């Protein structure tokens, strides 16, 4: 590869997941072998972005629904954890490295997105600091390995968008979602519970704290499955659930709503739910993970 290519290094390899390609490959294979391909081919998936020891098994349930034989482009929408961003941003890189193989950014789609004037350019530093997109790269590489020279990726860093901006980006991206050759990966964890996250919602009618968290998450997951952006916004306003990918999810729901107007039939199903640990007292903390897929009929 020529040295002039701008490459984003796999900056979280060796900490959030193993830097060894063979070890990573074996882990991903193990998790995928435990999941069923029940509803594919997925047009979009929601999957977590934590360290693989916490959420690797959960994420497999979403990636198992991906059909590499039809997918030619993988859009990855991840929330911004470190830089304040009120819009969406694109990467300055051309290549994203993973311990499995390098992934190529689709410069043609990037050019189309730049042309809209709706995107900022993130710095390479911001790109490499952020984990929300990177944690999907090894799974994307693994799911697509049988067609590894035939697809490209479209990473999009999603800022803290207003509802109207979520609608605008949803509209813009809906034409790409309409294409069966495109897969959308929506990067999100679910509830971040505990004093360190400044979120300790508890409904004692549910029993143990971790059951209250699960009930709250599953309420949100049920609302996402209805594919109605307004209901999801209302749920977030009411419960303030700390779903870190709420804006990427909002963009997806708005893209779906746009396609529904022209009669496209879709449904979304969650396939797995997990928590990093079970909270039983106020000193505990946990992060929840959910994996699901959108199928177009």
C-alpha positions, 0 to 999 in steps of 0.5 A: 500500500502506498505511504501516501494513504492516510491510515487510521490505526487500530488504536484500541487493539491490545486494550479493548480487544486483542491485537493478535489477528489469529486470537481475534479471529478465533474469538469472533468465530467462537461468538458467531458460532453461538448465535443463530442467523434467524432473521437476515439478511439485515439491512441495518443492525444495532450492536454494542461498542464496549470491550469484547470481553464484555459485549463480544458475545452479544454483538455476534447476534447482530453480525450473524444476520449480515449477508456478505454476498449482497453487502457492498458497503457498510455504513458505521454510525457511532456516537462521539464520546470525546469531542463536542459535535453538534453535527456529523463528521467524516474521517480524514483517513482512507484506510482503517486498520484492523488486526484481521485486514485493512478496510477501505473507506468508500471515497465516492460515497464520502464525496457525495456526503461532503457535497451536502455541506452537512458534515464536518471533518474530524481530525485523525486524532479524534478518529483514533481516540474514539472507540464507537466506530472502531469496535465494529471494525473487527466484526465487520471484517469478520462478517465480510471476510468471504468477500473482503475485496468487494466492499468498502466502509462509510464511517460517520461520527454522529454528534449530539443532534437535535431531533430536527437534525436527526430527521435531516440526517435520516432523510439524507441517509434514507436513499442509501438505506434503500439500497440492498447493497448497503448495510448500516451498523448503528453503534450503541450500548444501552443503560449506563447505570450507577453513581459513576455514570450519574444515573441511578433510576430505580423502579422498585416494583421490578425487584433487584436493581438489575431487573429494573435496568433490564425492564427500562432497557427492554421498554426502550428496545420495544419502542425502537422495534416500533420504528417510530422516532417520536416515541423513542424521543419521548421515551428518552425525555421521560426516563433519560436512559443513558443509551449512548448511541441514542443519536445514531439510533435516532438517525436510523429511525428517521431514515426508516420513517422516510422509506416507510412513506414510499411504502417500503416494509421493514421490521426490527427485532432485538435478538440478544440483551446482556449486562456487564454485571448485575447491580444489586446495591447503590455502589454497583455499576453496569452497562447494558448491551443489545443486539438487533437487526432491521430487515426489509421485506 
